[in-house]
Structure formats: structure tokens, C-alpha cells
Amino acid sequence: MGEVVKDAQKNLNVSYLNVDQQEKLRQFKIQTRIDNETYLRAHPEVDEIIGDFLRHLLVKKPSDIREFAADHFSSLSDPSDAVSNENSETN
């Protein structure tokens, strides 16, 4: 999927946009970053969940990362499970 995004970005030629469209795109990108940052600050559990996933991924080094991710995230019933599971693993 990362390759698809990179290919799309490569094919995106901003020079085809007029000045007004370029400015609107620039403002959209800025606002999107601000919105994303605001959301992540309001939801610190996202960082915990992603960190927990990455730790498990690097420890277990599965051959099928997509299947591992699906299993990992489907096993979480709520965000506090990631923290409680890690605490139980360290004890």
C-alpha cells in the first residue's frame, strides 16, 4: 500500500493546478496536519496502541505482517487492553 501512495505522489504534478488551486491545496494540507495533530493530542491512547503493536511486531517478527496486525488489533476490546496486556507480560 505504501508503494501505491508513493506512486500517486509521484504522478501528482502540482504544476497542472492554477495558482488558486495550488493555494487551496496548500491550505488543505496545512489544515489536515493541524486536524491530525489535534486528534492525536486528544487521544493519547493512539500512541500507546501503536507503540504496543510495534513492540510486539519487532519481538515476534512475523512473516505475514498483515495477518499479525489483523490478529493483534482484533484482539483489543478497548484501548486499555494494550496497556494491561503489556503489564501482564512484564510480570
C-alpha positions as CSV (number, residue, x, y, z in Angstrom):
1,M,0.0,0.0,0.0
2,G,2.9,2.3,0.7
3,E,4.0,1.9,-2.9
4,V,0.6,3.0,-4.1
5,V,0.8,6.2,-2.1
6,K,4.3,6.9,-3.4
7,D,3.3,6.2,-7.0
8,A,0.3,8.5,-6.6
9,Q,2.5,11.3,-5.1
10,K,5.0,10.8,-8.0
11,N,2.2,11.2,-10.5
12,L,0.8,14.3,-8.8
13,N,2.1,17.2,-10.7
14,V,1.1,20.4,-8.9
15,S,2.1,22.5,-12.0
16,Y,-1.2,21.4,-13.6
17,L,-3.0,23.4,-11.0
18,N,-3.6,27.1,-11.4
19,V,-2.3,29.4,-8.6
20,D,-5.7,29.4,-6.8
21,Q,-5.9,25.6,-6.8
22,Q,-2.3,25.4,-5.6
23,E,-3.1,27.7,-2.7
24,K,-6.2,25.8,-1.8
25,L,-4.2,22.5,-1.9
26,R,-1.6,24.1,0.3
27,Q,-4.2,25.3,2.8
28,F,-5.9,21.9,2.8
29,K,-2.6,20.1,3.6
30,I,-1.9,22.6,6.4
31,Q,-5.4,22.2,7.9
32,T,-5.2,18.4,7.6
33,R,-1.9,18.3,9.5
34,I,-3.4,20.6,12.2
35,D,-6.6,18.4,12.5
36,N,-4.5,15.3,12.7
37,E,-2.2,16.7,15.4
38,T,-5.3,17.9,17.4
39,Y,-6.9,14.5,17.2
40,L,-3.7,12.7,18.3
41,R,-3.2,15.1,21.2
42,A,-6.8,14.5,22.3
43,H,-6.4,10.7,22.0
44,P,-3.1,9.7,23.6
45,E,-4.2,6.1,23.6
46,V,-3.4,6.0,19.9
47,D,0.3,6.4,20.7
48,E,0.0,3.6,23.3
49,I,-1.8,1.2,20.9
50,I,0.6,1.8,18.0
51,G,3.6,1.5,20.3
52,D,2.3,-1.7,21.7
53,F,1.8,-3.1,18.2
54,L,5.3,-2.1,17.1
55,R,6.9,-3.7,20.2
56,H,5.1,-7.0,19.6
57,L,5.8,-6.8,15.9
58,L,9.6,-6.3,16.5
59,V,9.7,-9.1,19.1
60,K,7.8,-11.7,17.2
61,K,8.9,-10.7,13.6
62,P,6.0,-12.4,11.9
63,S,6.4,-13.4,8.2
64,D,2.8,-12.2,7.5
65,I,2.6,-8.7,8.9
66,R,-0.9,-8.0,7.7
67,E,-2.3,-11.2,9.4
68,F,-0.3,-10.4,12.5
69,A,-1.8,-6.8,12.6
70,A,-5.3,-8.1,12.0
71,D,-5.0,-10.6,14.9
72,H,-3.3,-8.0,17.1
73,F,-5.9,-5.3,16.6
74,S,-9.0,-7.6,16.6
75,S,-7.9,-9.0,20.0
76,L,-8.2,-5.5,21.6
77,S,-11.6,-4.9,23.0
78,D,-10.7,-1.5,24.3
79,P,-7.6,0.8,24.3
80,S,-6.7,-0.1,28.0
81,D,-6.2,-3.7,26.9
82,A,-2.9,-2.8,25.2
83,V,-1.5,-1.4,28.4
84,S,-2.9,-4.1,30.7
85,N,-1.6,-6.9,28.3
86,E,1.9,-5.4,28.4
87,N,1.8,-5.1,32.2
88,S,0.9,-8.8,32.5
89,E,3.7,-9.8,30.1
90,T,6.3,-8.0,32.1
91,N,5.2,-9.6,35.4
